Amino acid sequence: MKEIEMKVKGEIKRLTNQTFKFDERVRDGWFSAVYFLKTREIVKKYHEDKIVTMQFFQKNHAVLCGTDEVIALLKTFADRPDDLEIHSLKDGDKISPFETVLTITGRYQDFGYLEGIIDGILARRTSVATNVYNVVKAAGVSGVQKQVIFMGDRDDHYITQAGDGYAAFIGGATAQATHAMNEWWGKKGMGTMPHALIQMFEGDIVASTKAYQETFPEDDLVALVDYNNDAITDSLKVARAFGKELKGVRVDTSRTMIDQYFLRNQHLLGTFDPRGVNAELIFALRKALDDEGFQHVKIVVSGGFTESRIREFEEQGVPVDTYGIGSSLLKITTGFTGDNVMIDGKHAAKAGRRYRPNPRLEKVE
């Protein structure tokens, strides 16, 4: 059983290294800034018995993520981890600027070298979770919540997928592109066809969709319809060919292209940007499908979507059912800072920083 399932059932409170599978070189300081490693050696020599409290915060309104991972990191790599006193918020908590999200109290040499790694975990996970949360929120502006698919596999190094996928799950994404993105939260990747499949059938959208259906009959049938840059024509082709079996069409027109629909209807041009997946194209696609009785066919859009672009679509009532999003969700928008704010129970922080108790913190057993 996946740990996330045990957590949902209340059998465990936090995910552990059984989920995260840390690189053992963390223990050797391989991923820590060298000055932390040097400080550890100096403290061992001169102040080995001092107890410090390290406090972590950030400066935005955000959705916190990465706390389970950080606690597992400490439990795995800190010296004498059972001697540490840890207080933390939880993954998914909404946090405010400068709010303390985590405190660690113990001997500096037991955990201090992990400070930068902790900052990085919290920064990436919280950024992705917050970005996804904001996109999901934007995708519900019309009053109907639209599905968001996390499609960030091609926008960063593959090794980030499991953690980013978990953060996207915390942020509210209900479907993700790869199995790795789903690893920590126990689902499988989802997707239909890339342009490469249609290319193998020489641009024949019906033939490629039929091959997909025959090979994966258990999947919902969703056809990619922009390969020939004629999304409405190709959508109608597959709708006529598959009828009720066709569940949706996906439009992924490049932002540098103008769909042939507008080249055939140039009288529509002049008041909007006709490139890429634009509102007018989707309105026209929905009307064309509905006029031929294909109201059941849903519309999926992808290709350069951001929170602001989705919000614009939703405010205009563009008939999109699902948004596929990648690169905009992976930007680091939230940075964390760790500070030693107390020594032996007394305030001791650098100028401009101070101990900020937070009653929302939960003691980690």
N, C-alpha and C positions, 0 to 999 in steps of 0.2 A: 504494500500500500504506500502511495506517495505521502510524504510528510505533510504536504498541503492539505490532503484529505483528512489526516489525523488532526491537523490544526483546526480545520473547519468543524470537525466533530467535537472539539474541545479536549481531545486526548493529549495534546501537547500545546504549549503556549507560543513557542517560537520554532521556526525552521532551524536546522542545524547543518553542520558540515556534511551530513549525509546527502543533503540537497545541493550545497554549494560546491563541494569538491575542490577546495582551495589548492593552489599550487604549493607544494611543500617548501619551496624556496623562500616563501614568506618568512619562515622561521629563521632562515640564515640572513635576513635583512636585505635580500636581493632586490626587493621592490620598495625599500625605504630610502628616503633621502639620507645621504651619508652623514649630514650633520646631526640627525637623530641618533644614528649609530654611535657617533663620537660622544654625543651627550650622555648616552647610556653608559659608556665606559667611564666617563668622568664622574658621573653620579655614583656609580658603584664604588669608586675610589674615595670620594669625599663626603657623600651624603646618602649612603645606602639605606638608612633607616627613615628618611623623611617620607611622609605620606602626602601625595598631591591629589588634588581634585582637578580633573580636566573636563572642560565644558565645551559643548559644540552647539553652534547656532548658524543661521544664515539670514539674509536680508530681504526676503520676498514673502508674499503670500504664496503658499505652495502646498502640494500634497506630498507628505513625507514618505519616503521609501528607502529601504536599505538598512533599517534598524536590526532586523533579524540577521542579516548578513554580517553586520558589524559585531553583534553579540556573539555569533558563531565564530567569527574571526578571533575575538578575544578569548573565547573558551578554548580555541584550538591552539593558538600561538603565544598567548601571554605566559610568562613564567608565573607559577603559583596562581592560576586563574581563579581558584576558589577563594583566594584572599581579596579579590577585587570586589568592590561594591559598585554595582552598575544600576543606574536609574535611566529609563528610556521611555519615550513615546512609542507608538506602534506604527507599522507600515499602514498607510492609508489615512493617517491623521492629518487634518488640515492644520497648517502651522502659520504663524504670523512672523513678520520681520523681528529679528533679534530674540525670538523665543528660544529658550534652551530646550533642545530636543534629546540630549543625552549627556549624562555625567558619568565619569569613571573615577573612582577613588582607590588608590593603592600606591605601592612603591613605583616611582617613575621607571626604574630599570626593568620592571616587570611587563610594562605595556607601552611606554612612551614612544618606542621606535615605530609603533603602528599608527601614529597620529595621522601622517599623510595619507596612508592607505584608507583609513577611516573617512577622512575628508573626501577622498575620491569616490569611495563607494556611495556615500550619502549624496554627493553632488550629482553623479550620473543617474543613480536610481531615482532620486527626487526630481531631477530635471525631466526625465522621460515620463515619469508618472504624472507630473504636473502638465507637461505638454499634451499628453493624451487626455487627461481630465479636461483641459480647456477645449480641446478639439471635440470631445464627446459632448461637452456642454453646448458648444456652438452648433453641433449637429442636431440639437433639439430645440433650437430657437423657434422653429416654425410651430412648435406645439406637439409635434410628433417626433419621438426620438428615433433617429436613423442609426443604423449599425455603422461602426467604424472598424475597418480591418487594418491591423498593424502590418505594414509591408516594408519594413526597414532592412531587409536582408542585404540589399545591394548598396546600402548607403553607409556602411561601416564595416570594420573587420568582423569576420564571421565569429570570432571568439566572444564577441559581446552579446550574441543573440539570446542566450539563456537568461542572462540578467536583465537585458532590455525587455525581453518578452514578459518576464515577471513584473517589471515596473509598469509596462503597458497594461497588464492585467489589473494591477493595483489602481491605475488611472482610469480604467473602465473599458478598455478594448476587449471585445468578446470573441474576436477571431484573429488569428495570426498566421503568417505566411509559411513558416517553417516548423518542423517538429522541434528543433532546438529552442525556438522561442517559447514553446509550450512546455518545455522539460520540467521547470520548477513548479508549475501550477497544474500539471497533470492532464493536459489535453493533447491533441494532435494538430499539426499544421493543416491549413485548408487552402484551396486554390483550384483554379480550373485550367485554363490554357494560356500559354504565352504566345507572342507573335511567332516564335520559332515553329510552333506546331502548324500554324496556318501556312507558313512559308514552305514546310515540307509537302503541303498539298497544293503548292503553286498558287496560293491566294484564294483557293476555293473554300469559302467559309462553311458551306453546307457539308462538304466532304470531310473537312477537319472536325467539325462538330459531331458528325455521325461517327467518326472513328473514336472520338472521345467517349461518346455515349456507349458504344459497343464495348470499349475497354474498361470503363468505369461506370457500369450501369447503376450502381448504388448511389452515385453522387447526384446532387441537384445539377441540372444541366444549365450552365451559364456560358454563353458564347461571347468571345472577344470580337468586337465588330468594327474596329478602326483600321485594320491592317491595310485595306485598300483606300483609306481616307474617304470612305463613303458610308458613314455609320448608319444612316437611316435606311439606305438601300439594302445593306447587308443585314441589318436587324430584321427587316421585313422578310428577307430571303430565309433566314433561319426560323423565324416565327411561322412562316407558311409551311416550312418543311417539317417542323417538329410539333407545332400546335401546343397543346396543353403540357407536353413533356418539357418544353422550354421554360425554365424558371426565371431566367434573367439574361440581360445583355450587359457587357461591360464596355464602356467608352474610355479610351486612353489616348486620345489624339494629342500629338506633340504640340507644345506651345508655339512652335515655329510653323505650324501647318494650318491651313484653312480648309475645312471639310468641303467636299464637292457639293454638298447641299447648297452652300452659299454661292458657289460658282454658277450653279443652275438658277439661283434666285437672287441675282445681284441687286434687285430692287430693295432687298432687305438690308443691304449694307449702308454704312454711313453714320450710324448712331451708337455703335458698340464695337469692341475689339472682337473680330471674328476668329481669332486664332485659338487653337487648342480646344479644350472642353469648356465651352461657354454656355451661359444660361439659355440663350436663344436656340442653340443646337439641341439642348436637352428638352426644352419645351416642344420643339418641332418633332423630336423623336417620340416623345410621349403621345403627342397627338396622332402621329402616323400609326403607332401601334394600336392605340385605342380605336381609331377609325376603322381598322380591319378586325376588331374584336379581340385584340390581344391585351386586354386590360390586366391580365394575370402576370404578364411579363414585367419583372422588376428591372430597374435601371441602376447599375453600379458605375460609378465614375472614379477615375484615378488619374494621376499625372500632375505632380506639382501642387497638390492641394495643401493649404495651410489653414490655421484657425480662422484668419480673417477672410479668406476666400470661401470657406465653408459657411461662415456667418453671413456673408453676402448672399450666397445661394439660398440659404434658409430664409433670410429676410425677404427675398424676392419670391419665395414659394416655389423654387425650382423643383420639379418632381423627381428628385433623387431618392433612392431607397437605401443605398449603401455607399460610403466613402472609403476608398482605399488610399492610405497615406503612408509615406515613408520618411524621407529625409527631414522634413520639418519637425518630426517628433523626436529626433535624436540630438538636437542642439542642446548644449549645456547652458542652461539659463539660470541655474541656481548653484552658487558656490558655498561651501561650508568652511568654517574656521574652528579649529580646536585651540583652546587656551587653558593653560594652567592658571586657575584662579584662586586656589587655596593651597596652603602648605601647613600640614599638621593642624588642620581645622581653623586656621587664621587666614583672613583675606590677604592675598598676595598675587596681584595681577599687574600686568604692565599698564602704563598710563592709557586711559580710554577704555579699559576693559574692567569688568567686575563680575563677581559671582551673581548670577541671576537665578534664584530658586524658581522652580516651576511646579506648582501643585499637581499638574497633569501627569508628571513623570511617574512611571510605575517601577517599583523595585524589581530587578530581575533576580529570580531565585536560582 
